[in-house]
Amino acid sequence: TLPGVPCLFTGDEVGAEYKPYEQVGPINWKGAYDMRAWHTRLLALRRDFHALRSREFRLLDVAPADHVLAYVRPAAKAREGVLVLLNYGSAPLRINLPDEGLRLIGARSKLIDLFDGQQLMLRRGRHTIPLAGYGVRILKAN
């Protein structure tokens, strides 16, 4: 979801751990974490949403921010922009979305998570979104 050319390193698509200076032998292509569906979905989103292919990128200040990266991939039309939330911590969180982020994607009362299709309602004055531990939300105005 970041600007630039997406890259997959050897074994990323199956979640294989690769330690070039410790590991000898081939990668286990049947890895414990088959990530093919995950990468297929991300590539489809990139293909389907121009905002995810643009150079535009705006970081957002969210609370709590200790383990969360939040940014908007704006588009020419606000309602075509995408808001991305990434939780790098194991604990689930409730993220307070700033008005700026919602304005940049043209969101008023509803969001849809493009990754899993979940619909989220925004309450007037309180824009909180649940985010699972190590979770991802790729949101668009609905």
GIPE-V119901 format. One record per pair of residues at least 12 apart in sequence whose C-alpha atoms are under 10 Angstrom apart, sorted by the first residue. I is the first residue (numbers start at 1). J is the second residue. Records with the same first field share a line. If there is no record, write none. Layout:
I->J / J
This chain:
1->42 / 43 / 45 / 46 / 51 / 52 / 53 / 54 / 57 / 71 / 72 / 73 / 82 / 83 / 84 / 138
2->46 / 52 / 53 / 54 / 55 / 56 / 57 / 71 / 72 / 73 / 84
3->51 / 52 / 53 / 54 / 55 / 56 / 57 / 73
4->52 / 53 / 54 / 55
5->53
6->42 / 43 / 46 / 53
8->39
10->27 / 29
11->27 / 28 / 29 / 30 / 31 / 34 / 35
12->29 / 31 / 33 / 34 / 35 / 36 / 39
13->29 / 31 / 33 / 34 / 35 / 36 / 37 / 38 / 39 / 40
14->27 / 28 / 29 / 30 / 31 / 32 / 33 / 34 / 35 / 36 / 37 / 38 / 39
15->28 / 29 / 30 / 31 / 32 / 33 / 34 / 35 / 36
16->28 / 29 / 30 / 31 / 32 / 33 / 34 / 35
17->31 / 32 / 33
38->115
41->114 / 115 / 116
42->114 / 115 / 138
44->115
45->114 / 115 / 138
49->73 / 75 / 80 / 81 / 82 / 114
50->73 / 74 / 75 / 76 / 80 / 81 / 82
51->72 / 73 / 74 / 75 / 76 / 77 / 78 / 80 / 81 / 82 / 83
52->72 / 73 / 74 / 75 / 81 / 82 / 83
53->73 / 75
54->73 / 74 / 75
55->73 / 74 / 75
56->72 / 73 / 74 / 75 / 81
57->71 / 72 / 73 / 74 / 75 / 82 / 83
58->70 / 71 / 72 / 73 / 74 / 83 / 101 / 104
59->71 / 72 / 73 / 83 / 84 / 101
60->72 / 83 / 84 / 85 / 97 / 98 / 99 / 100 / 101
61->96 / 97 / 98 / 100 / 101
62->85 / 95 / 96 / 97 / 98 / 101
63->93 / 94 / 95 / 96 / 97 / 98 / 128
64->93 / 94 / 95 / 96
65->87 / 93 / 95 / 96
66->87 / 88 / 89
67->86 / 87 / 88 / 89 / 90 / 91 / 93 / 133 / 134
68->85 / 86 / 87 / 88 / 89 / 93 / 95 / 131 / 134 / 135 / 136
69->84 / 85 / 86 / 87 / 88 / 136
70->83 / 84 / 85 / 86 / 87 / 95 / 97 / 101 / 137
71->83 / 84 / 85 / 86 / 101 / 138
72->84 / 85 / 100 / 101 / 102 / 104 / 105 / 138 / 139 / 140
73->101 / 104 / 105
74->101 / 104 / 105 / 106
75->104 / 105
76->105
77->104 / 105 / 106
78->102 / 103 / 104 / 105 / 106 / 107 / 140 / 141
79->102 / 103 / 104 / 105 / 106 / 107 / 140 / 141 / 142
80->104 / 105 / 106 / 140 / 141 / 142
81->101 / 102 / 103 / 104 / 105 / 106 / 107 / 139 / 140 / 141
82->101 / 102 / 104 / 105 / 106 / 113 / 114 / 137 / 138 / 139 / 140 / 141
83->97 / 101 / 102 / 104 / 105 / 107 / 111 / 113 / 114 / 137 / 138 / 139 / 140 / 141
84->101 / 113 / 114 / 136 / 137 / 138 / 139 / 140
85->97 / 129 / 131 / 135 / 136 / 137 / 138 / 139
86->131 / 132 / 133 / 134 / 135 / 136 / 137 / 138
87->131 / 132 / 133 / 134 / 135 / 136 / 137
88->132 / 133 / 134 / 135 / 136
89->132 / 133 / 134 / 135
90->132 / 133 / 134 / 135
91->131 / 132 / 133 / 134 / 135
92->130 / 131 / 132 / 133 / 134 / 135
93->128 / 129 / 130 / 131 / 132 / 133 / 134 / 135
94->127 / 128 / 129 / 130 / 131 / 132
95->127 / 128 / 129 / 130 / 131
96->126 / 127 / 128 / 129 / 130
97->122 / 126 / 127 / 128 / 129
98->126 / 127 / 128
99->125 / 126 / 127
102->127 / 139 / 140 / 141
103->141
104->141
105->139 / 140 / 141 / 142
106->140 / 141 / 142
107->122 / 139 / 140 / 141 / 142
108->121 / 122 / 123 / 124 / 127 / 141 / 142
109->121 / 122 / 123 / 124 / 127 / 141 / 142
110->122 / 123 / 139 / 140 / 141 / 142
111->129 / 138 / 139 / 140 / 141 / 142
112->137 / 138 / 139 / 140 / 141 / 142
113->136 / 137 / 138 / 139 / 140 / 141 / 142
114->137 / 138 / 139 / 140
115->136 / 137 / 138 / 139
116->136 / 137 / 138 / 139
117->138 / 139
118->137 / 139
119->139 / 140 / 141 / 142
120->139 / 141 / 142
121->142
